């Protein structure tokens, strides 16, 4: 194990949003960990989503060596998540106690991937652009389900066409006997539905 140094902090987790969460404005909560051997009482804490501009706050408080504290970005520092969209969150710290970090290699958590929960009716149609209600492939639809979960029954109406894909539905957060997931290939010649 690497010996602890003074003023060594980093982000150990994204505490919120956690699937399933609704689309719209959400607080972003990061878990700051003190990896060092001195109490940290201030730091810069930042995040960016999908490579966008950094959102930063000057945190003050107290976290003992080995301890953690949650830092919440709310109000103007929250983030608006769109439905049917995958998000990569990068989070990092700097300037513990106003000093250079003693071990900057552990400052950044990347990537944390998430998506808002799906709920309602969607289409899978590769002939029209992707949107908040249309996916251009099964892969895109299932990726959103796997990362975001569901918050009500979800129905996918599949447009005719050839979709040469293999997908894996994990244990979808929020799914149960009431909140089901349906892929409907439509009526017609069942020989063309595989």
N, C-alpha and C positions, 0 to 999 in steps of 0.2 A: 504494500500500500504506500502511496506517495505521502510523505510527511506534510502536515498542514502548514500553510504560510499565512502571514497576516493579510487582511483585506482581500479575501478570495470568495467571491460570490458567483452565482449563476442561476439560470432558470432551470428547475428540475421537472416542471410539468405545466401543462395548460389545464387549469382547474375548471374553466368555463370559457366558452360554451362546450357542453358535453352532450353527445347524441342521446336521446332525440331532443332537439330544440327547434323552435318555430323560426321560420324566416322572419326577417325584419331586424330592427336594432337590438343588439345583444351586448351586454357587458362582456369584456374579455378579462378573465382573471388568471394571473400567472403565479406559480409557486416559486418564490425566491428562496434559494438555499444558501446558507452560509457554510462554505467548504473550508473556511479559514480557521485560525486559532484566536481571533479577536472578535468581540461583539461589533456588529455592523449597525450603524444608526442612520445611514443615508446612502443612497445610490441612485443612479439613473436607470430606469427600467423602460424597455422599449419593445414594440412588436411591429411587424408588418405582415400584410396578408397578400398572397399571390404576387409578391415582388413589388407591391405598392409602396407609397411613402411611409416612412417610419412614424409611429405615434409614440411619444415619449412623455414620461412624467418624472419629476424629481421626488422620489420616495423618501420619507423619513419615518422612523419607528425604531424598533430594536429587535435584532435577531441574534441569538447567542451562537457560538460555534457549534456546528452540526445541526442547528435548528432551521426551521422553515417559517415563512410567513406568506400569506396570499396578498397579492397586490392587484387591485381591481381598477380597470379602466372603464369609467362610466360617463354618462352625459355626452359631451362633445368628443370624448375619447373612446366611446363605444364604437362598434362596427355594425354596418347594415349588411346582413347576409341575404342574398337572393335565393329563391327556391330553385331546386334542380341544378345547383352549382356546387362544384367541388372547391374547397378552400385549403390552401397550405399556409399555416401560421408559423412564422419564424419569430422567436422571442429571445431577448438578450439583455444583459446588464453591463454597466460600466461605472467607474468612479466610486467604488465602495469607500465610505468615510471620506470622500473627496480625494482619494488617492488612486493611482494606477492599480489595476487589479493584479494581485500577486501571482495568479495563474489564469491568464486570459483564455486558455484553451477550453475551459469548462463554462464559459459565460453564456454560450448560445445553445438554445434548444431548437433543432431543425431536423426534419420537418414534423409538424403536427398536422395531420390531414383530417378534415371534417367536412360535413355538409349539413344543411338544415334537414329536418325530418320531412319525408314525403307524406302527402295526405291528399286524397281525392283522385281525380281522373287525369290521365296522361295519355299521350300517344307515342308510339315508336314508328317513325316515318322517315326513312332516309332521303325522301325526295323533297323535304322542306327543311329549313334551317332549324337548328336547335333553339329552344326557347325554354321558358319556365314551365311549359306544359308539353313540350315535344322533345323526345330524344331521337337521335339519328341512328342509334344502334342499341341492341340489347346490352352490350358491354357498358355503354354510358349509363343506361338506366340502372343496371345492377350495381355499378360502382357507387352511384348515389345512394342506393338502398343499403349497401354494405357499410358505407361510412356514416350515413345520416340516420338510418332507421326510419320508422314510420310512426305517425301519431293518430292515424285513423285508417280505415280500409283504403287500399290503393288498387286502382284498376289501370291496366295498360291496354289500350286498343292498338293492335298491331296492323299497320298498313301492309297491303300485299307487296311482295318482293322477296328477293333472296337475301337472307341474312346468314352468312357463313361465319358463325361465331360459336365459341364455347364459353359459357359463363358459369360461375359458382356463386350461388346464394349462400352466404354465411348465415349464422344465427342472427336474423335481423332484429335489432333492438326495437321494441314496441310492438312486434307482431305477436298475435295470439289468436284465439278462436274467433274473436270479433274483428280485430284489426288484421285482415287478411290481405294477401297480395295475389292479384289475378292478372295473367297474361292472356289476352283474348285475340286469337288469330282470325276471328270473324267466321261467318257461315260460308257455305259453299262446298266445293269438292274437298272432302276430308283427305283425299289422296295427296293434295298439295300442301297439307299442314303436317309438319313433322315435329 
